[in-house]
Amino acid sequence: MHLAYPAVLSALLFCTGLYGVLARRNAILVLMSVELMLNAVNLNLVAFDVWLSRTAKDTLHSGQALTLFTIAIAAAEIGIGLAIVLAVYRNRGTSDIDKLRDTAEGPEPAGPHTEGPGTSAAEKAEASA
């Protein structure tokens, strides 16, 4: 089998995962997209390890060892990530990334000196004077 087939499949998987990270609003779907990207990297590692082992007589199979290490790191990452997402969902009631703020921030006070989206330049100059 040629090296191009798994490399193209890996690139497609990685691009799909990257699109999922950039376009999704749900934190769980973002974590799933990160896992898809890690699986694309694992596929590349194994494919290049097999390709390089054909040329060398003594191989260490370092691509397969790195893949196992990446799988272990991904399992820990998804466990911690899901725990954080569930804790945030329990506290905030949503897992929408755009609606979440830093947990240290509170709601902004609504006073006469706050600038909202409808504040004009004249009102800003008047408030600063």
C-alpha positions in Angstrom: 0.0 0.0 0.0 1.3 3.5 -0.9 2.0 6.0 1.8 -0.3 8.5 0.1 -3.6 6.7 1.0 -3.2 6.9 4.8 -1.7 10.4 4.5 -4.6 11.7 2.6 -7.1 10.1 4.9 -5.2 11.5 7.9 -5.3 15.0 6.3 -9.1 14.7 5.8 -9.6 13.6 9.3 -7.5 16.4 10.7 -9.3 19.0 8.6 -12.7 17.7 9.7 -11.5 17.9 13.3 -10.2 21.4 12.8 -13.5 22.5 11.3 -15.3 21.0 14.3 -13.1 22.9 16.8 -13.5 26.2 15.0 -17.2 26.0 14.0 -18.9 24.2 16.9 -20.4 26.0 19.9 -21.0 23.0 22.2 -18.0 22.1 24.4 -18.6 18.3 24.1 -18.5 18.5 20.3 -15.3 20.5 20.5 -13.7 17.8 22.6 -14.9 15.2 20.1 -13.3 17.2 17.3 -10.0 17.4 19.3 -10.1 13.6 19.6 -10.6 13.3 15.9 -7.5 15.4 15.3 -5.5 13.3 17.6 -6.7 10.1 15.8 -5.5 11.7 12.5 -2.1 12.2 14.0 -2.0 8.6 15.3 -2.8 7.3 11.8 0.0 9.4 10.4 2.4 8.1 13.0 1.6 4.4 12.3 1.6 4.9 8.5 5.1 6.6 8.5 6.4 4.0 11.0 5.3 1.2 8.6 6.8 3.0 5.6 10.1 3.6 7.3 10.3 0.1 8.7 10.4 -1.3 5.1 13.6 0.6 4.4 15.5 -0.1 7.6 16.5 -3.5 8.8 16.5 -2.8 12.5 13.4 -0.8 13.6 12.3 0.4 17.0 8.7 1.0 16.0 8.8 4.4 17.5 5.7 5.5 15.6 3.6 2.8 17.2 5.1 3.7 20.7 4.3 7.4 20.2 0.7 6.4 19.1 0.2 4.4 22.3 1.5 7.4 24.3 -0.8 9.7 22.4 -3.8 7.4 23.1 -3.0 7.5 26.8 -2.8 11.3 26.8 -6.0 11.6 24.9 -7.8 9.3 27.4 -6.7 11.5 30.2 -7.6 14.6 28.3 -11.1 13.5 27.5 -11.7 12.4 31.1 -10.6 15.7 32.6 -12.3 17.7 29.8 -15.6 15.9 30.4 -15.4 16.5 34.1 -14.8 20.2 33.6 -17.6 20.4 31.0 -20.0 18.7 33.4 -19.0 20.9 36.3 -19.5 24.0 34.2 -22.9 22.7 33.0 -24.1 22.1 36.5 -23.1 25.6 37.6 -24.1 27.6 34.5 -26.8 25.4 33.0 -25.3 25.5 29.5 -22.4 24.1 27.6 -22.5 26.7 24.9 -19.0 28.1 24.6 -20.1 31.6 23.5 -22.3 32.0 26.6 -19.7 31.0 29.1 -17.4 33.4 30.7 -14.5 33.0 33.1 -15.8 31.7 36.4 -14.1 34.5 38.3 -16.1 37.1 36.5 -19.5 38.1 37.8 -22.3 39.9 35.9 -21.5 43.4 34.8 -23.2 46.1 36.8 -25.8 48.0 35.0 -25.1 51.6 35.8 -25.2 55.0 34.0 -21.5 54.8 33.2 -21.5 51.4 31.5 -21.1 51.3 27.7 -23.5 49.1 25.9 -23.7 48.3 22.2 -26.1 51.2 21.7 -23.9 53.8 23.3 -23.1 56.6 20.9 -19.8 58.5 20.6 -21.5 61.7 22.1 -22.7 59.7 25.1 -19.2 58.3 25.6 -17.6 61.8 25.5 -20.3 63.1 27.8 -19.7 60.3 30.3 -16.0 60.8 30.3 -16.2 64.6 30.9 
